[in-house]
Amino acid sequence: MATVLLVIHLMIAAALVAVVLLQKSEGGALGIGGGGGGGFLTGRGTANLLTRTTAGLAAAFFATSILLTILANHSAPRGSVFDGVKAPAGGAQAPAAGGEAPKTEPGRGGILDKLDAPRAPLVPQNQ
């Protein structure tokens, strides 16, 4: 269902771009139909038709956008991203009686392991 709606949405978007480019430009000279087209797509009736077509395609574009959003929201799993996070095996570790935090095994990959003292000298030392 979502795939069919997405294909329709893309077709509406392409048609909307084409219809907007066909309209007569008002001075920017960016519209395809703005030049000396030799009478093709000129006059008030055509401008009215293109305006109504643009409005209809824009309404269809918004409608399909809203429907795609509803479908994506409906099929998304419920819950928080934190539901999949597991608690540490030992639970929360409190500081020991001496006031120091318990030592963890080295190389566990935590942020504190990365903030330890540098393992290599920062300044080259001469021998």
Secondary structure by P-SEA (a helix, b strand, c coil): caaaaaaaaaaaaaaaaaaaaacccccccccccccccccccccaaaaaaaaaaaaaaaaaaaaaaaaaaaaaaaacccccccccccccccccccccccccccccccccccccccccccccccccccc
